[in-house]
Amino acid sequence: MDHDDTATNTSWKARNCLSLGEYVKSWSLTGAANTQVLFRRVFMWTIILVRIVQTILIIAYNTFVSRVSSIIFGILFGILSFLFVFWCLTMIDRAQGRRKIWGLAISRLHLDLFIASCAIIHLILLIGFWTFLGHMTFNVAWFSLWASIALYGFICTKPPRGV
């Protein structure tokens, strides 16, 4: 069973197409079962809030140096990126047990360390936006984080091999 009482042997759709209440439960700081879950959710909130700020900064930067079309594209991409990262982080939060991918076993601890490291890297990127990162470096790192969160999100859609 996942931490939200969803059976692990259910269909892909039942595990991953969640109701609004299930999303709220995965993002709630007050309903955390223990400190590990609380820290995971604080890091998830850090990631999503920093990504929102970064998207706003990117769009604001584009208003000074680009055309209107790139601003509109930035807004649309920002909304889609937010929804996708939100879903992926929810899947990572709900994952229990071990998943075997390419011969490697990914456990809950591995996922928690991944979330923590992503939150720290997002904060470094936010600070680096004004100081030490160039525009291209920032964009490559930002996209790489997005891709790694997506990869882990999709890994977590697989049923666990054992708890």
Contacts in CASP RR format, 6 or more apart in sequence:
PFRMAT RR
TARGET T0000
AUTHOR 0000-0000-0000
METHOD contacts of the structure
MODEL  1
MDHDDTATNTSWKARNCLSLGEYVKSWSLTGAANTQVLFRRVFMWTIILV
RIVQTILIIAYNTFVSRVSSIIFGILFGILSFLFVFWCLTMIDRAQGRRK
IWGLAISRLHLDLFIASCAIIHLILLIGFWTFLGHMTFNVAWFSLWASIA
LYGFICTKPPRGV
1 7 0 8 1.000
1 8 0 8 1.000
1 96 0 8 1.000
2 8 0 8 1.000
2 15 0 8 1.000
2 94 0 8 1.000
2 95 0 8 1.000
2 96 0 8 1.000
3 33 0 8 1.000
3 37 0 8 1.000
3 94 0 8 1.000
3 96 0 8 1.000
4 22 0 8 1.000
4 25 0 8 1.000
4 26 0 8 1.000
4 94 0 8 1.000
6 14 0 8 1.000
6 15 0 8 1.000
6 94 0 8 1.000
8 15 0 8 1.000
8 96 0 8 1.000
8 97 0 8 1.000
8 159 0 8 1.000
8 160 0 8 1.000
8 163 0 8 1.000
9 159 0 8 1.000
12 157 0 8 1.000
15 157 0 8 1.000
15 159 0 8 1.000
16 91 0 8 1.000
16 157 0 8 1.000
18 26 0 8 1.000
18 90 0 8 1.000
23 86 0 8 1.000
23 90 0 8 1.000
25 31 0 8 1.000
26 41 0 8 1.000
26 90 0 8 1.000
26 93 0 8 1.000
26 94 0 8 1.000
27 41 0 8 1.000
27 44 0 8 1.000
27 45 0 8 1.000
27 90 0 8 1.000
27 93 0 8 1.000
28 41 0 8 1.000
29 38 0 8 1.000
29 41 0 8 1.000
29 42 0 8 1.000
29 45 0 8 1.000
32 38 0 8 1.000
32 41 0 8 1.000
36 112 0 8 1.000
39 112 0 8 1.000
39 116 0 8 1.000
40 93 0 8 1.000
40 112 0 8 1.000
40 115 0 8 1.000
40 116 0 8 1.000
41 93 0 8 1.000
43 115 0 8 1.000
43 116 0 8 1.000
43 118 0 8 1.000
43 119 0 8 1.000
44 89 0 8 1.000
44 92 0 8 1.000
44 93 0 8 1.000
44 115 0 8 1.000
44 119 0 8 1.000
46 119 0 8 1.000
46 122 0 8 1.000
46 123 0 8 1.000
47 85 0 8 1.000
47 89 0 8 1.000
47 115 0 8 1.000
47 118 0 8 1.000
47 119 0 8 1.000
47 122 0 8 1.000
47 149 0 8 1.000
48 82 0 8 1.000
48 85 0 8 1.000
48 86 0 8 1.000
48 89 0 8 1.000
50 119 0 8 1.000
50 122 0 8 1.000
50 123 0 8 1.000
50 125 0 8 1.000
50 126 0 8 1.000
51 81 0 8 1.000
51 82 0 8 1.000
51 85 0 8 1.000
51 122 0 8 1.000
52 82 0 8 1.000
53 126 0 8 1.000
54 122 0 8 1.000
54 125 0 8 1.000
54 126 0 8 1.000
54 129 0 8 1.000
54 142 0 8 1.000
55 74 0 8 1.000
55 78 0 8 1.000
55 81 0 8 1.000
55 82 0 8 1.000
57 129 0 8 1.000
58 74 0 8 1.000
59 71 0 8 1.000
59 74 0 8 1.000
59 75 0 8 1.000
59 78 0 8 1.000
61 135 0 8 1.000
62 70 0 8 1.000
62 71 0 8 1.000
62 74 0 8 1.000
63 71 0 8 1.000
81 146 0 8 1.000
84 150 0 8 1.000
85 146 0 8 1.000
85 149 0 8 1.000
85 150 0 8 1.000
87 153 0 8 1.000
88 149 0 8 1.000
88 150 0 8 1.000
88 152 0 8 1.000
88 153 0 8 1.000
88 154 0 8 1.000
88 156 0 8 1.000
89 115 0 8 1.000
89 149 0 8 1.000
89 153 0 8 1.000
91 153 0 8 1.000
91 154 0 8 1.000
91 156 0 8 1.000
91 157 0 8 1.000
92 111 0 8 1.000
92 114 0 8 1.000
92 115 0 8 1.000
92 149 0 8 1.000
92 152 0 8 1.000
92 153 0 8 1.000
92 156 0 8 1.000
94 156 0 8 1.000
95 108 0 8 1.000
95 111 0 8 1.000
95 156 0 8 1.000
95 160 0 8 1.000
96 108 0 8 1.000
96 160 0 8 1.000
96 163 0 8 1.000
97 107 0 8 1.000
97 108 0 8 1.000
97 160 0 8 1.000
97 161 0 8 1.000
97 162 0 8 1.000
97 163 0 8 1.000
98 105 0 8 1.000
98 106 0 8 1.000
98 107 0 8 1.000
98 160 0 8 1.000
98 161 0 8 1.000
98 162 0 8 1.000
98 163 0 8 1.000
99 105 0 8 1.000
99 106 0 8 1.000
99 155 0 8 1.000
99 156 0 8 1.000
99 158 0 8 1.000
99 160 0 8 1.000
99 161 0 8 1.000
100 106 0 8 1.000
100 161 0 8 1.000
101 155 0 8 1.000
101 158 0 8 1.000
105 161 0 8 1.000
106 155 0 8 1.000
111 152 0 8 1.000
111 156 0 8 1.000
114 148 0 8 1.000
114 152 0 8 1.000
118 145 0 8 1.000
118 148 0 8 1.000
118 149 0 8 1.000
121 141 0 8 1.000
121 145 0 8 1.000
122 145 0 8 1.000
125 133 0 8 1.000
125 138 0 8 1.000
125 141 0 8 1.000
125 142 0 8 1.000
125 145 0 8 1.000
128 138 0 8 1.000
129 138 0 8 1.000
133 141 0 8 1.000
END
